[in-house]
Amino acid sequence: MNYRFSALITKEDDWYVARCPELSVTSQGKDVESARANLREAVELYLETWGAPDGRAAEAPEFWTTVEVSR
């Protein structure tokens, strides 16, 4: 079975940090593609260890948005 998860990749110092918010899995790499590949491997290991998420999470609509705050 194939799953599709979000991947948020940010640059932090000399590394790119890749996060999968649905599973709370994080990895990193020296460039965007290696961070993405490392995240894919980390998600695969997560699924092998903990199993697939229940179907309800996959059915919920997902979207990214922004919030504005003032300081």
PQR file of N, CA, C, O and H, with PARSE charges and radii, in Angstrom:
ATOM      1  N   MET A   1       0.845  -1.176   0.000 -0.4000 1.5000
ATOM      2  CA  MET A   1       0.000   0.000   0.000 -0.0000 2.0000
ATOM      3  C   MET A   1       0.889   1.237   0.000  0.5500 1.7000
ATOM      4  O   MET A   1       1.926   1.267   0.663 -0.5500 1.4000
ATOM      5  N   ASN A   2       0.481   2.246  -0.740 -0.4000 1.5000
ATOM      6  CA  ASN A   2       1.220   3.500  -0.791 -0.0000 2.0000
ATOM      7  C   ASN A   2       0.550   4.540   0.095  0.5500 1.7000
ATOM      8  O   ASN A   2      -0.676   4.606   0.192 -0.5500 1.4000
ATOM      9  H   ASN A   2      -0.361   2.221  -1.279  0.4000 1.0000
ATOM     10  N   TYR A   3       1.369   5.335   0.727 -0.4000 1.5000
ATOM     11  CA  TYR A   3       0.891   6.436   1.561 -0.0000 2.0000
ATOM     12  C   TYR A   3       1.522   7.724   1.070  0.5500 1.7000
ATOM     13  O   TYR A   3       2.621   7.711   0.514 -0.5500 1.4000
ATOM     14  H   TYR A   3       2.365   5.281   0.649  0.4000 1.0000
ATOM     15  N   ARG A   4       0.843   8.817   1.270 -0.4000 1.5000
ATOM     16  CA  ARG A   4       1.389  10.121   0.934 -0.0000 2.0000
ATOM     17  C   ARG A   4       1.358  10.977   2.201  0.5500 1.7000
ATOM     18  O   ARG A   4       0.304  11.169   2.808 -0.5500 1.4000
ATOM     19  H   ARG A   4      -0.049   8.828   1.721  0.4000 1.0000
ATOM     20  N   PHE A   5       2.513  11.482   2.583 -0.4000 1.5000
ATOM     21  CA  PHE A   5       2.649  12.315   3.764 -0.0000 2.0000
ATOM     22  C   PHE A   5       3.255  13.661   3.371  0.5500 1.7000
ATOM     23  O   PHE A   5       3.922  13.774   2.342 -0.5500 1.4000
ATOM     24  H   PHE A   5       3.369  11.326   2.090  0.4000 1.0000
ATOM     25  N   SER A   6       3.022  14.658   4.182 -0.4000 1.5000
ATOM     26  CA  SER A   6       3.618  15.973   3.972 -0.0000 2.0000
ATOM     27  C   SER A   6       5.085  15.940   4.358  0.5500 1.7000
ATOM     28  O   SER A   6       5.498  15.194   5.246 -0.5500 1.4000
ATOM     29  H   SER A   6       2.481  14.567   5.018  0.4000 1.0000
ATOM     30  N   ALA A   7       5.861  16.762   3.671 -0.4000 1.5000
ATOM     31  CA  ALA A   7       7.271  16.929   4.018 -0.0000 2.0000
ATOM     32  C   ALA A   7       7.570  18.421   4.034  0.5500 1.7000
ATOM     33  O   ALA A   7       7.477  19.096   3.009 -0.5500 1.4000
ATOM     34  H   ALA A   7       5.525  17.368   2.949  0.4000 1.0000
ATOM     35  N   LEU A   8       7.926  18.921   5.196 -0.4000 1.5000
ATOM     36  CA  LEU A   8       8.294  20.323   5.353 -0.0000 2.0000
ATOM     37  C   LEU A   8       9.806  20.376   5.501  0.5500 1.7000
ATOM     38  O   LEU A   8      10.358  19.797   6.437 -0.5500 1.4000
ATOM     39  H   LEU A   8       8.002  18.373   6.029  0.4000 1.0000
ATOM     40  N   ILE A   9      10.482  21.064   4.587 -0.4000 1.5000
ATOM     41  CA  ILE A   9      11.939  21.123   4.611 -0.0000 2.0000
ATOM     42  C   ILE A   9      12.368  22.570   4.822  0.5500 1.7000
ATOM     43  O   ILE A   9      11.976  23.465   4.073 -0.5500 1.4000
ATOM     44  H   ILE A   9      10.034  21.534   3.827  0.4000 1.0000
ATOM     45  N   THR A  10      13.176  22.780   5.849 -0.4000 1.5000
ATOM     46  CA  THR A  10      13.686  24.113   6.163 -0.0000 2.0000
ATOM     47  C   THR A  10      15.204  24.068   6.269  0.5500 1.7000
ATOM     48  O   THR A  10      15.784  23.026   6.571 -0.5500 1.4000
ATOM     49  H   THR A  10      13.494  22.052   6.457  0.4000 1.0000
ATOM     50  N   LYS A  11      15.837  25.204   6.018 -0.4000 1.5000
ATOM     51  CA  LYS A  11      17.299  25.291   6.144 -0.0000 2.0000
ATOM     52  C   LYS A  11      17.613  25.782   7.541  0.5500 1.7000
ATOM     53  O   LYS A  11      17.096  26.810   7.980 -0.5500 1.4000
ATOM     54  H   LYS A  11      15.366  26.050   5.773  0.4000 1.0000
ATOM     55  N   GLU A  12      18.460  25.045   8.234 -0.4000 1.5000
ATOM     56  CA  GLU A  12      18.879  25.416   9.588 -0.0000 2.0000
ATOM     57  C   GLU A  12      20.398  25.304   9.647  0.5500 1.7000
ATOM     58  O   GLU A  12      20.955  24.207   9.648 -0.5500 1.4000
ATOM     59  H   GLU A  12      18.879  24.210   7.877  0.4000 1.0000
ATOM     60  N   ASP A  13      21.042  26.438   9.696 -0.4000 1.5000
ATOM     61  CA  ASP A  13      22.502  26.519   9.632 -0.0000 2.0000
ATOM     62  C   ASP A  13      22.976  25.853   8.337  0.5500 1.7000
ATOM     63  O   ASP A  13      22.548  26.257   7.255 -0.5500 1.4000
ATOM     64  H   ASP A  13      20.589  27.329   9.696  0.4000 1.0000
ATOM     65  N   ASP A  14      23.840  24.851   8.420 -0.4000 1.5000
ATOM     66  CA  ASP A  14      24.379  24.195   7.226 -0.0000 2.0000
ATOM     67  C   ASP A  14      23.571  22.990   6.785  0.5500 1.7000
ATOM     68  O   ASP A  14      23.958  22.312   5.833 -0.5500 1.4000
ATOM     69  H   ASP A  14      24.187  24.523   9.298  0.4000 1.0000
ATOM     70  N   TRP A  15      22.462  22.702   7.447 -0.4000 1.5000
ATOM     71  CA  TRP A  15      21.669  21.507   7.179 -0.0000 2.0000
ATOM     72  C   TRP A  15      20.268  21.867   6.704  0.5500 1.7000
ATOM     73  O   TRP A  15      19.747  22.940   7.008 -0.5500 1.4000
ATOM     74  H   TRP A  15      22.147  23.253   8.221  0.4000 1.0000
ATOM     75  N   TYR A  16      19.678  20.960   5.963 -0.4000 1.5000
ATOM     76  CA  TYR A  16      18.261  21.038   5.635 -0.0000 2.0000
ATOM     77  C   TYR A  16      17.546  20.029   6.524  0.5500 1.7000
ATOM     78  O   TYR A  16      17.905  18.852   6.557 -0.5500 1.4000
ATOM     79  H   TYR A  16      20.102  20.088   5.717  0.4000 1.0000
ATOM     80  N   VAL A  17      16.540  20.496   7.238 -0.4000 1.5000
ATOM     81  CA  VAL A  17      15.793  19.646   8.164 -0.0000 2.0000
ATOM     82  C   VAL A  17      14.443  19.330   7.530  0.5500 1.7000
ATOM     83  O   VAL A  17      13.703  20.231   7.135 -0.5500 1.4000
ATOM     84  H   VAL A  17      16.248  21.452   7.212  0.4000 1.0000
ATOM     85  N   ALA A  18      14.135  18.042   7.440 -0.4000 1.5000
ATOM     86  CA  ALA A  18      12.892  17.584   6.822 -0.0000 2.0000
ATOM     87  C   ALA A  18      11.993  17.000   7.901  0.5500 1.7000
ATOM     88  O   ALA A  18      12.419  16.163   8.698 -0.5500 1.4000
ATOM     89  H   ALA A  18      14.736  17.310   7.761  0.4000 1.0000
ATOM     90  N   ARG A  19      10.754  17.447   7.916 -0.4000 1.5000
ATOM     91  CA  ARG A  19       9.799  16.997   8.933 -0.0000 2.0000
ATOM     92  C   ARG A  19       8.539  16.450   8.269  0.5500 1.7000
ATOM     93  O   ARG A  19       8.049  16.998   7.282 -0.5500 1.4000
ATOM     94  H   ARG A  19      10.408  18.127   7.269  0.4000 1.0000
ATOM     95  N   CYS A  20       8.033  15.368   8.830 -0.4000 1.5000
ATOM     96  CA  CYS A  20       6.736  14.815   8.434 -0.0000 2.0000
ATOM     97  C   CYS A  20       5.789  15.085   9.603  0.5500 1.7000
ATOM     98  O   CYS A  20       5.805  14.342  10.584 -0.5500 1.4000
ATOM     99  H   CYS A  20       8.432  14.923   9.632  0.4000 1.0000
ATOM    100  N   PRO A  21       4.967  16.128   9.520 -0.5600 1.5000
ATOM    101  CA  PRO A  21       4.128  16.504  10.668  0.2800 2.0000
ATOM    102  C   PRO A  21       3.080  15.459  11.045  0.5500 1.7000
ATOM    103  O   PRO A  21       2.716  15.359  12.217 -0.5500 1.4000
ATOM    104  N   GLU A  22       2.586  14.679  10.081 -0.4000 1.5000
ATOM    105  CA  GLU A  22       1.557  13.684  10.396 -0.0000 2.0000
ATOM    106  C   GLU A  22       2.073  12.600  11.330  0.5500 1.7000
ATOM    107  O   GLU A  22       1.317  12.065  12.142 -0.5500 1.4000
ATOM    108  H   GLU A  22       2.882  14.760   9.129  0.4000 1.0000
ATOM    109  N   LEU A  23       3.362  12.272  11.219 -0.4000 1.5000
ATOM    110  CA  LEU A  23       3.933  11.195  12.024 -0.0000 2.0000
ATOM    111  C   LEU A  23       4.913  11.694  13.077  0.5500 1.7000
ATOM    112  O   LEU A  23       5.420  10.903  13.872 -0.5500 1.4000
ATOM    113  H   LEU A  23       3.976  12.707  10.560  0.4000 1.0000
ATOM    114  N   SER A  24       5.184  12.995  13.095 -0.4000 1.5000
ATOM    115  CA  SER A  24       6.194  13.584  13.991 -0.0000 2.0000
ATOM    116  C   SER A  24       7.559  12.939  13.771  0.5500 1.7000
ATOM    117  O   SER A  24       8.271  12.620  14.723 -0.5500 1.4000
ATOM    118  H   SER A  24       4.772  13.638  12.449  0.4000 1.0000
ATOM    119  N   VAL A  25       7.910  12.752  12.501 -0.4000 1.5000
ATOM    120  CA  VAL A  25       9.207  12.181  12.129 -0.0000 2.0000
ATOM    121  C   VAL A  25      10.057  13.298  11.535  0.5500 1.7000
ATOM    122  O   VAL A  25       9.568  14.110  10.749 -0.5500 1.4000
ATOM    123  H   VAL A  25       7.332  13.011  11.728  0.4000 1.0000
ATOM    124  N   THR A  26      11.330  13.336  11.915 -0.4000 1.5000
ATOM    125  CA  THR A  26      12.249  14.364  11.444 -0.0000 2.0000
ATOM    126  C   THR A  26      13.550  13.727  11.001  0.5500 1.7000
ATOM    127  O   THR A  26      14.005  12.747  11.589 -0.5500 1.4000
ATOM    128  H   THR A  26      11.728  12.677  12.554  0.4000 1.0000
ATOM    129  N   SER A  27      14.152  14.295   9.947 -0.4000 1.5000
ATOM    130  CA  SER A  27      15.464  13.864   9.482 -0.0000 2.0000
ATOM    131  C   SER A  27      16.178  15.093   8.936  0.5500 1.7000
ATOM    132  O   SER A  27      15.665  16.208   9.030 -0.5500 1.4000
ATOM    133  H   SER A  27      13.781  15.092   9.469  0.4000 1.0000
ATOM    134  N   GLN A  28      17.358  14.890   8.367 -0.4000 1.5000
ATOM    135  CA  GLN A  28      18.119  16.026   7.847 -0.0000 2.0000
ATOM    136  C   GLN A  28      19.036  15.573   6.731  0.5500 1.7000
ATOM    137  O   GLN A  28      19.231  14.376   6.516 -0.5500 1.4000
ATOM    138  H   GLN A  28      17.775  13.984   8.291  0.4000 1.0000
ATOM    139  N   GLY A  29      19.601  16.548   6.016 -0.4000 1.5000
ATOM    140  CA  GLY A  29      20.564  16.269   4.962 -0.0000 2.0000
ATOM    141  C   GLY A  29      21.316  17.533   4.613  0.5500 1.7000
ATOM    142  O   GLY A  29      20.917  18.630   5.002 -0.5500 1.4000
ATOM    143  H   GLY A  29      19.443  17.520   6.190  0.4000 1.0000
ATOM    144  N   LYS A  30      22.401  17.381   3.881 -0.4000 1.5000
ATOM    145  CA  LYS A  30      23.221  18.531   3.484 -0.0000 2.0000
ATOM    146  C   LYS A  30      22.594  19.333   2.353  0.5500 1.7000
ATOM    147  O   LYS A  30      22.962  20.488   2.135 -0.5500 1.4000
ATOM    148  H   LYS A  30      22.725  16.490   3.564  0.4000 1.0000
ATOM    149  N   ASP A  31      21.637  18.726   1.619 -0.4000 1.5000
ATOM    150  CA  ASP A  31      20.901  19.443   0.580 -0.0000 2.0000
ATOM    151  C   ASP A  31      19.440  18.983   0.637  0.5500 1.7000
ATOM    152  O   ASP A  31      19.096  18.047   1.359 -0.5500 1.4000
ATOM    153  H   ASP A  31      21.338  17.789   1.796  0.4000 1.0000
ATOM    154  N   VAL A  32      18.601  19.652  -0.130 -0.4000 1.5000
ATOM    155  CA  VAL A  32      17.164  19.373  -0.080 -0.0000 2.0000
ATOM    156  C   VAL A  32      16.866  17.928  -0.458  0.5500 1.7000
ATOM    157  O   VAL A  32      16.085  17.259   0.219 -0.5500 1.4000
ATOM    158  H   VAL A  32      18.880  20.412  -0.716  0.4000 1.0000
ATOM    159  N   GLU A  33      17.475  17.446  -1.521 -0.4000 1.5000
ATOM    160  CA  GLU A  33      17.178  16.087  -1.972 -0.0000 2.0000
ATOM    161  C   GLU A  33      17.630  15.025  -0.972  0.5500 1.7000
ATOM    162  O   GLU A  33      16.926  14.035  -0.770 -0.5500 1.4000
ATOM    163  H   GLU A  33      18.109  17.989  -2.071  0.4000 1.0000
ATOM    164  N   SER A  34      18.787  15.213  -0.346 -0.4000 1.5000
ATOM    165  CA  SER A  34      19.222  14.220   0.648 -0.0000 2.0000
ATOM    166  C   SER A  34      18.353  14.297   1.900  0.5500 1.7000
ATOM    167  O   SER A  34      18.088  13.271   2.527 -0.5500 1.4000
ATOM    168  H   SER A  34      19.358  16.017  -0.510  0.4000 1.0000
ATOM    169  N   ALA A  35      17.908  15.491   2.271 -0.4000 1.5000
ATOM    170  CA  ALA A  35      16.998  15.614   3.413 -0.0000 2.0000
ATOM    171  C   ALA A  35      15.685  14.895   3.115  0.5500 1.7000
ATOM    172  O   ALA A  35      15.134  14.213   3.979 -0.5500 1.4000
ATOM    173  H   ALA A  35      18.124  16.324   1.761  0.4000 1.0000
ATOM    174  N   ARG A  36      15.188  15.049   1.893 -0.4000 1.5000
ATOM    175  CA  ARG A  36      13.941  14.389   1.496 -0.0000 2.0000
ATOM    176  C   ARG A  36      14.112  12.870   1.465  0.5500 1.7000
ATOM    177  O   ARG A  36      13.246  12.136   1.941 -0.5500 1.4000
ATOM    178  H   ARG A  36      15.635  15.603   1.191  0.4000 1.0000
ATOM    179  N   ALA A  37      15.223  12.400   0.908 -0.4000 1.5000
ATOM    180  CA  ALA A  37      15.487  10.954   0.857 -0.0000 2.0000
ATOM    181  C   ALA A  37      15.640  10.384   2.264  0.5500 1.7000
ATOM    182  O   ALA A  37      15.140   9.296   2.550 -0.5500 1.4000
ATOM    183  H   ALA A  37      15.927  12.996   0.521  0.4000 1.0000
ATOM    184  N   ASN A  38      16.329  11.114   3.146 -0.4000 1.5000
ATOM    185  CA  ASN A  38      16.504  10.645   4.520 -0.0000 2.0000
ATOM    186  C   ASN A  38      15.175  10.625   5.264  0.5500 1.7000
ATOM    187  O   ASN A  38      14.934   9.739   6.084 -0.5500 1.4000
ATOM    188  H   ASN A  38      16.736  11.997   2.914  0.4000 1.0000
ATOM    189  N   LEU A  39      14.313  11.598   4.980 -0.4000 1.5000
ATOM    190  CA  LEU A  39      12.981  11.605   5.598 -0.0000 2.0000
ATOM    191  C   LEU A  39      12.171  10.414   5.103  0.5500 1.7000
ATOM    192  O   LEU A  39      11.478   9.769   5.890 -0.5500 1.4000
ATOM    193  H   LEU A  39      14.508  12.317   4.314  0.4000 1.0000
ATOM    194  N   ARG A  40      12.250  10.116   3.814 -0.4000 1.5000
ATOM    195  CA  ARG A  40      11.535   8.968   3.271 -0.0000 2.0000
ATOM    196  C   ARG A  40      11.966   7.694   3.991  0.5500 1.7000
ATOM    197  O   ARG A  40      11.129   6.873   4.365 -0.5500 1.4000
ATOM    198  H   ARG A  40      12.813  10.640   3.175  0.4000 1.0000
ATOM    199  N   GLU A  41      13.281   7.531   4.183 -0.4000 1.5000
ATOM    200  CA  GLU A  41      13.785   6.358   4.891 -0.0000 2.0000
ATOM    201  C   GLU A  41      13.293   6.328   6.336  0.5500 1.7000
ATOM    202  O   GLU A  41      12.916   5.271   6.842 -0.5500 1.4000
ATOM    203  H   GLU A  41      13.961   8.198   3.879  0.4000 1.0000
ATOM    204  N   ALA A  42      13.296   7.481   7.001 -0.4000 1.5000
ATOM    205  CA  ALA A  42      12.837   7.553   8.387 -0.0000 2.0000
ATOM    206  C   ALA A  42      11.347   7.212   8.487  0.5500 1.7000
ATOM    207  O   ALA A  42      10.927   6.546   9.433 -0.5500 1.4000
ATOM    208  H   ALA A  42      13.603   8.340   6.590  0.4000 1.0000
ATOM    209  N   VAL A  43      10.551   7.664   7.517 -0.4000 1.5000
ATOM    210  CA  VAL A  43       9.116   7.353   7.518 -0.0000 2.0000
ATOM    211  C   VAL A  43       8.909   5.854   7.284  0.5500 1.7000
ATOM    212  O   VAL A  43       8.059   5.236   7.924 -0.5500 1.4000
ATOM    213  H   VAL A  43      10.893   8.205   6.749  0.4000 1.0000
ATOM    214  N   GLU A  44       9.687   5.272   6.365 -0.4000 1.5000
ATOM    215  CA  GLU A  44       9.585   3.830   6.136 -0.0000 2.0000
ATOM    216  C   GLU A  44       9.901   3.046   7.410  0.5500 1.7000
ATOM    217  O   GLU A  44       9.204   2.086   7.740 -0.5500 1.4000
ATOM    218  H   GLU A  44      10.377   5.775   5.844  0.4000 1.0000
ATOM    219  N   LEU A  45      10.941   3.453   8.120 -0.4000 1.5000
ATOM    220  CA  LEU A  45      11.296   2.790   9.381 -0.0000 2.0000
ATOM    221  C   LEU A  45      10.204   2.974  10.420  0.5500 1.7000
ATOM    222  O   LEU A  45       9.899   2.052  11.177 -0.5500 1.4000
ATOM    223  H   LEU A  45      11.507   4.233   7.852  0.4000 1.0000
ATOM    224  N   TYR A  46       9.611   4.168  10.457 -0.4000 1.5000
ATOM    225  CA  TYR A  46       8.497   4.417  11.369 -0.0000 2.0000
ATOM    226  C   TYR A  46       7.355   3.450  11.075  0.5500 1.7000
ATOM    227  O   TYR A  46       6.810   2.827  11.987 -0.5500 1.4000
ATOM    228  H   TYR A  46       9.859   4.917   9.842  0.4000 1.0000
ATOM    229  N   LEU A  47       6.996   3.329   9.801 -0.4000 1.5000
ATOM    230  CA  LEU A  47       5.883   2.454   9.424 -0.0000 2.0000
ATOM    231  C   LEU A  47       6.192   0.996   9.738  0.5500 1.7000
ATOM    232  O   LEU A  47       5.302   0.256  10.155 -0.5500 1.4000
ATOM    233  H   LEU A  47       7.439   3.834   9.060  0.4000 1.0000
ATOM    234  N   GLU A  48       7.442   0.569   9.545 -0.4000 1.5000
ATOM    235  CA  GLU A  48       7.832  -0.799   9.888 -0.0000 2.0000
ATOM    236  C   GLU A  48       7.713  -1.050  11.384  0.5500 1.7000
ATOM    237  O   GLU A  48       7.317  -2.136  11.807 -0.5500 1.4000
ATOM    238  H   GLU A  48       8.166   1.171   9.206  0.4000 1.0000
ATOM    239  N   THR A  49       8.057  -0.047  12.181 -0.4000 1.5000
ATOM    240  CA  THR A  49       8.062  -0.186  13.634 -0.0000 2.0000
ATOM    241  C   THR A  49       6.674  -0.025  14.239  0.5500 1.7000
ATOM    242  O   THR A  49       6.250  -0.845  15.054 -0.5500 1.4000
ATOM    243  H   THR A  49       8.379   0.835  11.837  0.4000 1.0000
ATOM    244  N   TRP A  50       5.971   1.022  13.846 -0.4000 1.5000
ATOM    245  CA  TRP A  50       4.713   1.387  14.495 -0.0000 2.0000
ATOM    246  C   TRP A  50       3.475   1.071  13.676  0.5500 1.7000
ATOM    247  O   TRP A  50       2.358   1.159  14.186 -0.5500 1.4000
ATOM    248  H   TRP A  50       6.316   1.688  13.184  0.4000 1.0000
ATOM    249  N   GLY A  51       3.652   0.706  12.418 -0.4000 1.5000
ATOM    250  CA  GLY A  51       2.507   0.416  11.565 -0.0000 2.0000
ATOM    251  C   GLY A  51       1.972   1.675  10.912  0.5500 1.7000
ATOM    252  O   GLY A  51       2.411   2.788  11.200 -0.5500 1.4000
ATOM    253  H   GLY A  51       4.559   0.634  12.003  0.4000 1.0000
ATOM    254  N   ALA A  52       1.032   1.472  10.045 -0.4000 1.5000
ATOM    255  CA  ALA A  52       0.439   2.573   9.300 -0.0000 2.0000
ATOM    256  C   ALA A  52      -0.542   3.335  10.176  0.5500 1.7000
ATOM    257  O   ALA A  52      -1.150   2.764  11.081 -0.5500 1.4000
ATOM    258  H   ALA A  52       0.676   0.567   9.811  0.4000 1.0000
ATOM    259  N   PRO A  53      -0.693   4.620   9.905 -0.5600 1.5000
ATOM    260  CA  PRO A  53      -1.693   5.394  10.649  0.2800 2.0000
ATOM    261  C   PRO A  53      -3.089   4.913  10.293  0.5500 1.7000
ATOM    262  O   PRO A  53      -3.300   4.331   9.229 -0.5500 1.4000
ATOM    263  N   ASP A  54      -4.041   5.156  11.183 -0.4000 1.5000
ATOM    264  CA  ASP A  54      -5.406   4.725  10.882 -0.0000 2.0000
ATOM    265  C   ASP A  54      -5.965   5.542   9.720  0.5500 1.7000
ATOM    266  O   ASP A  54      -5.491   6.644   9.442 -0.5500 1.4000
ATOM    267  H   ASP A  54      -3.870   5.629  12.047  0.4000 1.0000
ATOM    268  N   GLY A  55      -6.953   5.007   9.059 -0.4000 1.5000
ATOM    269  CA  GLY A  55      -7.511   5.622   7.864 -0.0000 2.0000
ATOM    270  C   GLY A  55      -8.168   6.962   8.092  0.5500 1.7000
ATOM    271  O   GLY A  55      -8.272   7.768   7.167 -0.5500 1.4000
ATOM    272  H   GLY A  55      -7.338   4.112   9.285  0.4000 1.0000
ATOM    273  N   ARG A  56      -8.611   7.214   9.307 -0.4000 1.5000
ATOM    274  CA  ARG A  56      -9.294   8.484   9.574 -0.0000 2.0000
ATOM    275  C   ARG A  56      -8.381   9.667   9.340  0.5500 1.7000
ATOM    276  O   ARG A  56      -8.829  10.697   8.834 -0.5500 1.4000
ATOM    277  H   ARG A  56      -8.527   6.559  10.058  0.4000 1.0000
ATOM    278  N   ALA A  57      -7.108   9.548   9.695 -0.4000 1.5000
ATOM    279  CA  ALA A  57      -6.177  10.656   9.494 -0.0000 2.0000
ATOM    280  C   ALA A  57      -5.980  10.927   8.009  0.5500 1.7000
ATOM    281  O   ALA A  57      -5.855  12.083   7.606 -0.5500 1.4000
ATOM    282  H   ALA A  57      -6.744   8.712  10.106  0.4000 1.0000
ATOM    283  N   ALA A  58      -5.949   9.880   7.191 -0.4000 1.5000
ATOM    284  CA  ALA A  58      -5.748  10.046   5.751 -0.0000 2.0000
ATOM    285  C   ALA A  58      -6.975  10.661   5.082  0.5500 1.7000
ATOM    286  O   ALA A  58      -6.850  11.300   4.037 -0.5500 1.4000
ATOM    287  H   ALA A  58      -6.050   8.940   7.519  0.4000 1.0000
ATOM    288  N   GLU A  59      -8.163  10.477   5.671 -0.4000 1.5000
ATOM    289  CA  GLU A  59      -9.386  11.004   5.083 -0.0000 2.0000
ATOM    290  C   GLU A  59      -9.599  12.479   5.397  0.5500 1.7000
ATOM    291  O   GLU A  59     -10.335  13.159   4.682 -0.5500 1.4000
ATOM    292  H   GLU A  59      -8.264   9.959   6.520  0.4000 1.0000
ATOM    293  N   ALA A  60      -8.976  12.980   6.442 -0.4000 1.5000
ATOM    294  CA  ALA A  60      -9.175  14.372   6.835 -0.0000 2.0000
ATOM    295  C   ALA A  60      -8.527  15.299   5.812  0.5500 1.7000
ATOM    296  O   ALA A  60      -7.404  15.044   5.375 -0.5500 1.4000
ATOM    297  H   ALA A  60      -8.378  12.428   7.023  0.4000 1.0000
ATOM    298  N   PRO A  61      -9.215  16.365   5.425 -0.5600 1.5000
ATOM    299  CA  PRO A  61      -8.607  17.307   4.480  0.2800 2.0000
ATOM    300  C   PRO A  61      -7.408  17.988   5.128  0.5500 1.7000
ATOM    301  O   PRO A  61      -7.443  18.348   6.305 -0.5500 1.4000
ATOM    302  N   GLU A  62      -6.357  18.158   4.350 -0.4000 1.5000
ATOM    303  CA  GLU A  62      -5.148  18.788   4.864 -0.0000 2.0000
ATOM    304  C   GLU A  62      -4.866  20.054   4.085  0.5500 1.7000
ATOM    305  O   GLU A  62      -5.164  20.138   2.894 -0.5500 1.4000
ATOM    306  H   GLU A  62      -6.328  17.866   3.394  0.4000 1.0000
ATOM    307  N   PHE A  63      -4.304  21.020   4.743 -0.4000 1.5000
ATOM    308  CA  PHE A  63      -3.890  22.235   4.060 -0.0000 2.0000
ATOM    309  C   PHE A  63      -2.841  22.946   4.896  0.5500 1.7000
ATOM    310  O   PHE A  63      -2.793  22.807   6.119 -0.5500 1.4000
ATOM    311  H   PHE A  63      -4.062  20.952   5.711  0.4000 1.0000
ATOM    312  N   TRP A  64      -2.009  23.705   4.212 -0.4000 1.5000
ATOM    313  CA  TRP A  64      -1.025  24.551   4.871 -0.0000 2.0000
ATOM    314  C   TRP A  64      -1.546  25.972   4.820  0.5500 1.7000
ATOM    315  O   TRP A  64      -2.131  26.396   3.824 -0.5500 1.4000
ATOM    316  H   TRP A  64      -2.049  23.817   3.219  0.4000 1.0000
ATOM    317  N   THR A  65      -1.334  26.688   5.876 -0.4000 1.5000
ATOM    318  CA  THR A  65      -1.743  28.084   5.930 -0.0000 2.0000
ATOM    319  C   THR A  65      -0.732  28.854   6.752  0.5500 1.7000
ATOM    320  O   THR A  65       0.255  28.288   7.221 -0.5500 1.4000
ATOM    321  H   THR A  65      -0.859  26.343   6.685  0.4000 1.0000
ATOM    322  N   THR A  66      -0.966  30.101   6.922 -0.4000 1.5000
ATOM    323  CA  THR A  66      -0.061  30.938   7.721 -0.0000 2.0000
ATOM    324  C   THR A  66      -0.841  31.622   8.818  0.5500 1.7000
ATOM    325  O   THR A  66      -2.064  31.739   8.750 -0.5500 1.4000
ATOM    326  H   THR A  66      -1.768  30.561   6.541  0.4000 1.0000
ATOM    327  N   VAL A  67      -0.140  32.064   9.810 -0.4000 1.5000
ATOM    328  CA  VAL A  67      -0.727  32.892  10.869 -0.0000 2.0000
ATOM    329  C   VAL A  67       0.144  34.125  11.001  0.5500 1.7000
ATOM    330  O   VAL A  67       1.353  34.073  10.775 -0.5500 1.4000
ATOM    331  H   VAL A  67       0.854  31.969   9.866  0.4000 1.0000
ATOM    332  N   GLU A  68      -0.474  35.222  11.365 -0.4000 1.5000
ATOM    333  CA  GLU A  68       0.249  36.473  11.534 -0.0000 2.0000
ATOM    334  C   GLU A  68       0.212  36.850  13.015  0.5500 1.7000
ATOM    335  O   GLU A  68      -0.851  36.829  13.635 -0.5500 1.4000
ATOM    336  H   GLU A  68      -1.456  35.263  11.548  0.4000 1.0000
ATOM    337  N   VAL A  69       1.349  37.187  13.570 -0.4000 1.5000
ATOM    338  CA  VAL A  69       1.429  37.600  14.958 -0.0000 2.0000
ATOM    339  C   VAL A  69       2.200  38.912  15.031  0.5500 1.7000
ATOM    340  O   VAL A  69       2.994  39.225  14.143 -0.5500 1.4000
ATOM    341  H   VAL A  69       2.212  37.204  13.066  0.4000 1.0000
ATOM    342  N   SER A  70       1.967  39.657  16.066 -0.4000 1.5000
ATOM    343  CA  SER A  70       2.731  40.896  16.270 -0.0000 2.0000
ATOM    344  C   SER A  70       3.438  40.804  17.614  0.5500 1.7000
ATOM    345  O   SER A  70       2.941  40.194  18.560 -0.5500 1.4000
ATOM    346  H   SER A  70       1.322  39.403  16.787  0.4000 1.0000
ATOM    347  N   ARG A  71       4.572  41.405  17.672 -0.4000 1.5000
ATOM    348  CA  ARG A  71       5.373  41.402  18.898 -0.0000 2.0000
ATOM    349  C   ARG A  71       5.633  42.794  19.343  0.5500 1.7000
ATOM    350  O   ARG A  71       6.293  43.004  20.361 -0.5500 1.4000
ATOM    351  H   ARG A  71       4.976  41.901  16.903  0.4000 1.0000
TER
END
